Amino acid sequence: MRYISTRGDAPVLSFEEAMLTGLARDGGLYLPETWPTMSEAEIADLAGKSFEEVAFRVMKPYIGDAFTEEEFRGIIDRAYASFGHDLRCPLVQVGPERWVQELHHGPTLAFKDVAMQLIGQLFEFALKRRGERVTIVGATSGDTGSAAIEAFRGLEAVDVFILYPHGRVSEVQRRQMTTPTESNVHALAVEGDFDDCQAAVKAMFNDFDFRDRMKLAAVNSINWARVLAQAVYYFTSAVALDAPGRKISYSVPTGNFGDVFAGYVAKRMGLPIDRLVVATNQNDILHRTVQTGAHEKRGVEPSTSPSMDIQVSSNFERLLFDLYDREGPAVQQLMKELSDNGGFALSQGAKDRLCDEFDSARYGEDEVAGLIKTYAAKTGHVLCPHTAIGVGAAEAVSGPVVALATAHAAKFPDAVEAACGQRPALPARMADLYERDERFTVLPNDLDALKGHIRKSART
Ligand SMILES: *Cc1c(COP(=O)(O)O)cnc(C)c1O
């Protein structure tokens, strides 16, 4: 399988190259040249198989000969061994024709572990074989940084540096970043806010001298391998609910459009998915796009579902590529309008195709709290605010529908307690998180100081 850029003007790459590169040189995102498909019989045969087996069969056509069968199986097994549930992404029925798929049994209690754990093992294997090392540098407001640290801790070919705003992440999030003991993990508490952290990381990547010397790499959500890993759980849940014998809809809490795009990928591969519901919080650019065809940036309003507080939804570009018949120049033009004018309008044809596949819903802050409260009263279980939005949006769908649970409620205890009066406890396997020793370095919001620290601490 070869990978092409959504903007049509970057080198065509192999799976391994696309994974290690991340962003294409023309500013676009990598996608497979064609969508591999699975027959009805092949899909039916996934029923009852382990998550790892389904992962192998679904992802195999995309990796080509990057790894032998045995190597790839080993990578998958190591990636999911850290999960706290044997099924990895189990399905729970919550009502007639209503299910929740729990994607939060990974080490940081959010669905980003599903992809990030695999990325860690893929990077380690590919880099060792090439005799190369990289330095991963990222900024986080909480979830992505801890998932990256958990994925890369203890790996030989990678050092990982995560910048977070000192004193401005939740205690659970901070402890997940500061308690790993491996020497290749570096939690950097920057005396500034999240935007300062992000600006510093961007500046490091734009300093080509520093970037090349330190072999900087990014593992943000535009990496194709992350999207691919997420397609897997759509298959495990759909076949558990009798696909391909019936069509299943999915309701997906959405920020960067990565998770819901993975559902679209599964559908292109032949999985009989009916509707894909884009479920947003008050930062609703994607909801407005589905409803009106106008994709327009507005300011970000902080919410109780912070991992969806996004207005630049990077992975939407991948869908645009298909909506515009895979014509790079058309995508290039739309992205130019987005950066010049803060928005663009979809053509009628593109809007129609979008609505053929996707529905959308939006929930304001009071509505999210109401959803958490109602669900707790009805089931005795508490939902994280992101998941509550997905569960709420599933209600309007007719037929069988799965809402994706993207985080464990204990990751957002304050918002959950305020909504329903119950304070969610951490799962037993990490109940000692509050007692573990912390290790982090406080640094000024100063680019040279940050670079200097990374240069002297990295093994590269
Ligand atoms: C990242 C995240 C999301 C949004 O996922 P996207 O792939 O960015 O759409 C939703 N919920 C949680 C808990 C997350 O961490």
PDBQT file of the ligand as one rigid body, heavy atoms in Angstrom, charges set to zero:
ROOT
HETATM    1  C1  LIG A 501      -9.188  13.376  22.041  1.00  0.00    +0.000 C 
HETATM    2  C2  LIG A 501     -10.482  13.087  22.715  1.00  0.00    +0.000 A 
HETATM    3  C3  LIG A 501     -11.718  13.207  22.027  1.00  0.00    +0.000 A 
HETATM    4  C4  LIG A 501     -11.828  13.693  20.606  1.00  0.00    +0.000 C 
HETATM    5  O1  LIG A 501     -11.289  12.788  19.686  1.00  0.00    +0.000 OA
HETATM    6  P1  LIG A 501     -10.912  13.260  18.212  1.00  0.00    +0.000 P 
HETATM    7  O2  LIG A 501     -10.284  12.084  17.572  1.00  0.00    +0.000 OA
HETATM    8  O3  LIG A 501      -9.975  14.406  18.396  1.00  0.00    +0.000 OA
HETATM    9  O4  LIG A 501     -12.166  13.687  17.548  1.00  0.00    +0.000 OA
HETATM   10  C5  LIG A 501     -12.881  12.878  22.716  1.00  0.00    +0.000 A 
HETATM   11  N1  LIG A 501     -12.843  12.480  24.005  1.00  0.00    +0.000 NA
HETATM   12  C6  LIG A 501     -11.680  12.355  24.684  1.00  0.00    +0.000 A 
HETATM   13  C7  LIG A 501     -11.730  11.921  26.114  1.00  0.00    +0.000 C 
HETATM   14  C8  LIG A 501     -10.451  12.641  24.068  1.00  0.00    +0.000 A 
HETATM   15  O5  LIG A 501      -9.316  12.533  24.777  1.00  0.00    +0.000 OA
ENDROOT
TORSDOF 0
